[in-house]
Amino acid sequence: MRILLAQLDVVLGDIDANVERALDVLGQASADGVDLVVFPELFLTGADVGCVETDLGMGLDDPRLGRLLAATQDGAAACVGFIQADRRSNFFNSAAYLESGQIRHVHRKVFRVTYHIFEEGKYFSAGDSMRAFDSAAGRMSILVCNDAWQPPLVFVAVQDGAQVLLVPSDSGESTFDTVADTRAYWRQITRFYASMFQCYVVFVNRVGGEAGIHYWGGSHVVDPWGEVVQEAPLHEEAQVAVDLDLAQVRRRRRQAATYSGDPTHAGATATTPLTVTPNPTPFQLALGFLVHLAHQFHVFGL
């Protein structure tokens, strides 16, 4: 499976311009034999939506989204971020997986960023579920930016069968970096998840700037051994391709014998079935992650 990391800037508030850019990227990617293009978080709108007067919400039947769907009919699939509007006028920071002219999956960001200068809680409702989904290449899950900073969500995604974690992000440099090195945190997080859960992690960050925040790029892919196998540069647009061999996920999980999501898999027993709650409570999420950690410690004799 060949994935393209579309580390790009965004035209704030101009959905049409961003759709055109996405179509150009998808067209070239399809010609180059790419199977999936992953765009950053909120690629169709930009992040600083509070300063835009235009209604940026899109239903799943929006014709602009339909243009992207049509582009995937005979070409590369796409994971693209947008503002999803439902029938009750709720708005969500969402990412859709588009493949073969169909919407395979939509993930609504669960953990909005509402601290420091970030105000997602003012503009977006929170998602309430985390699931994996089947694609032509394999089983995947999407975690939108800050969702990936919540280990229980990753646990649920992997226990639901995810072999690849797609992480579209709008991670920027701000005064928060005087407290924590955001770039170093992301590298630690993605490598930890890939090695702990024996899966691929595909992190795609944007570049450019909005509202005093400078997005730093640094998109990268980590393999099931926790090694970075492809990386984009910092602070500049880039389109970087990488080949993923999903057979390596099963191989690594068999070696580690710690994955219990597949009851036919080495390491699983009748006492460790796959149980995924569509709308888990925070307590259920935390408990499940602690159970997984306890299993890891037992296997490795820690």
Residue pairs with C-beta under 8 A, 6 or more apart in sequence:
1 35
1 36
1 137
1 138
1 243
1 244
1 245
1 246
2 33
2 34
2 35
2 36
2 241
2 242
2 243
2 244
3 34
3 35
3 36
3 37
3 38
3 202
3 221
3 241
3 242
3 243
3 244
4 25
4 29
4 32
4 34
4 36
4 37
4 38
4 76
4 239
4 240
4 241
5 38
5 202
5 204
5 219
5 220
5 221
5 230
5 232
5 238
5 239
5 240
5 241
5 242
6 22
6 25
6 37
6 38
6 39
6 40
6 43
6 204
6 239
7 40
7 204
7 205
7 206
7 207
7 217
7 219
7 232
7 237
7 238
7 239
7 240
8 21
8 25
8 39
8 40
8 43
8 206
8 207
8 237
8 239
9 206
9 207
9 208
9 215
9 237
10 18
10 40
10 42
10 43
10 45
10 46
10 47
10 206
10 208
11 17
11 18
11 21
11 46
12 45
12 46
12 47
12 48
12 51
12 52
12 210
13 45
13 46
13 49
13 52
13 54
13 56
15 44
15 45
15 56
15 58
15 64
15 82
16 64
18 43
18 44
18 45
18 46
19 44
19 64
19 67
19 68
22 37
22 39
22 43
22 44
22 68
22 78
22 80
23 67
23 68
23 71
25 37
25 39
25 239
26 37
26 68
26 71
26 72
26 75
26 76
26 78
27 71
27 75
29 37
29 75
29 76
29 239
30 71
30 74
30 75
30 76
32 241
34 76
34 241
35 76
35 77
35 136
35 137
36 76
36 77
36 78
36 79
36 135
36 137
37 76
37 77
37 78
37 79
38 78
38 79
38 166
38 168
38 202
38 204
39 78
39 79
39 80
39 81
39 168
39 204
40 81
40 168
40 169
40 170
40 204
40 205
40 206
40 215
41 47
41 81
41 93
41 95
41 144
41 145
41 168
41 169
41 170
41 206
42 49
42 81
42 82
42 83
42 93
42 170
43 80
43 81
43 82
43 168
43 206
44 58
44 64
44 80
44 81
44 82
44 83
45 52
45 56
45 82
45 83
46 52
46 210
47 170
47 210
47 211
47 213
48 210
48 211
48 213
49 56
49 83
49 123
50 119
50 122
50 123
51 211
56 83
57 83
57 84
57 85
57 91
58 64
58 65
58 82
58 83
58 84
58 85
59 84
59 85
59 86
59 87
60 84
60 96
60 103
60 106
65 82
65 96
65 98
68 78
68 80
68 98
69 98
69 101
69 102
69 103
70 101
71 78
72 78
72 98
72 99
72 100
72 101
73 100
73 101
77 97
77 98
77 99
77 100
77 104
77 135
77 136
78 97
78 98
78 99
79 95
79 96
79 97
79 98
79 142
79 166
79 168
80 95
80 96
80 98
80 168
81 93
81 94
81 95
81 144
81 168
82 94
82 95
82 96
83 91
83 92
83 93
83 94
83 124
84 91
84 92
84 93
84 94
84 96
84 106
84 108
85 91
85 92
86 92
90 125
91 123
91 124
91 125
92 108
92 109
92 124
92 125
92 127
93 108
93 109
93 112
93 120
93 124
93 144
94 106
94 107
94 108
94 109
94 127
94 144
95 106
95 107
95 109
95 142
95 144
95 166
95 168
96 103
96 105
96 106
97 103
97 104
97 105
97 106
97 133
97 135
97 140
97 142
97 166
98 104
99 135
99 136
100 136
104 133
104 134
104 135
105 131
105 133
105 140
105 142
107 127
107 130
107 131
107 141
107 142
107 143
107 144
107 147
108 125
108 126
108 127
108 128
108 129
109 120
109 124
109 126
109 127
109 144
109 145
109 146
109 147
110 126
110 127
110 128
110 129
110 130
110 147
110 150
110 153
111 126
111 146
111 147
111 149
111 150
111 153
112 120
112 121
112 124
112 126
112 146
113 120
113 145
113 146
114 120
114 121
114 122
116 174
116 175
116 176
117 174
117 175
117 211
117 212
117 213
128 279
129 278
129 279
130 141
130 143
130 147
130 153
130 156
130 157
130 160
130 280
131 141
131 156
131 157
131 160
131 276
131 278
132 139
132 140
132 141
132 157
132 158
132 160
132 161
132 162
133 139
133 140
133 141
137 164
137 244
137 246
138 163
138 164
138 246
138 249
139 161
139 162
139 163
139 164
140 162
140 163
140 164
140 165
140 166
141 157
141 158
141 160
141 162
141 164
141 165
141 166
142 165
142 166
142 167
142 168
143 153
143 154
143 157
143 165
143 166
143 167
144 167
144 168
144 169
145 167
145 168
145 169
145 170
145 171
147 153
147 167
148 154
148 165
148 167
148 169
148 189
148 190
148 193
148 203
149 189
150 285
151 289
152 280
152 282
152 285
152 286
152 288
152 289
153 285
154 165
154 193
154 197
155 197
155 285
155 288
155 289
155 292
156 276
156 277
156 280
156 285
156 288
157 165
158 165
158 197
158 199
158 259
158 261
159 260
159 261
159 274
159 275
159 276
159 288
159 292
160 261
160 274
160 276
161 261
161 262
161 274
162 199
163 199
163 200
163 246
163 249
164 199
164 200
164 201
164 202
164 244
164 246
164 249
165 193
165 199
165 200
165 201
165 202
166 202
166 204
167 190
167 201
167 202
167 203
167 204
168 204
169 186
169 203
169 204
169 205
169 206
170 205
170 206
170 215
171 182
171 186
171 205
171 215
171 216
172 182
172 209
172 213
172 214
172 215
172 216
173 182
173 213
173 214
173 215
173 216
174 212
174 213
174 214
176 182
182 216
183 216
183 218
183 234
186 203
186 205
186 218
187 220
187 228
190 201
190 203
190 220
190 222
191 201
191 222
191 226
191 227
191 228
192 226
193 199
193 201
193 222
194 200
194 201
194 222
194 223
194 224
194 225
194 226
195 222
195 224
195 225
195 226
196 296
197 259
198 224
198 249
198 252
198 253
198 256
198 258
198 259
199 224
199 249
200 221
200 222
200 223
200 224
200 244
200 246
200 249
201 221
201 222
202 221
203 219
203 220
203 221
203 222
204 219
205 215
205 216
205 217
205 218
205 219
206 215
206 217
207 215
207 216
207 217
207 235
207 236
207 237
208 214
208 215
209 215
214 235
216 234
216 235
217 232
217 233
217 234
217 235
217 236
217 237
217 238
218 231
218 232
218 233
218 234
219 231
219 232
219 238
219 240
220 228
220 230
220 231
220 232
221 228
221 229
221 230
221 231
221 242
221 244
222 228
222 229
223 229
223 248
224 248
224 249
224 251
224 252
224 253
225 252
229 242
230 240
230 241
230 242
231 240
232 238
232 240
250 265
253 259
253 265
253 266
253 267
254 265
254 266
254 267
256 267
256 299
257 266
257 267
257 299
258 267
258 295
258 296
258 299
259 265
259 267
259 268
260 267
260 268
260 269
260 272
260 273
260 274
260 292
260 295
261 268
261 274
262 268
262 274
263 270
263 272
263 273
263 274
267 299
272 295
277 284
280 288
296 302
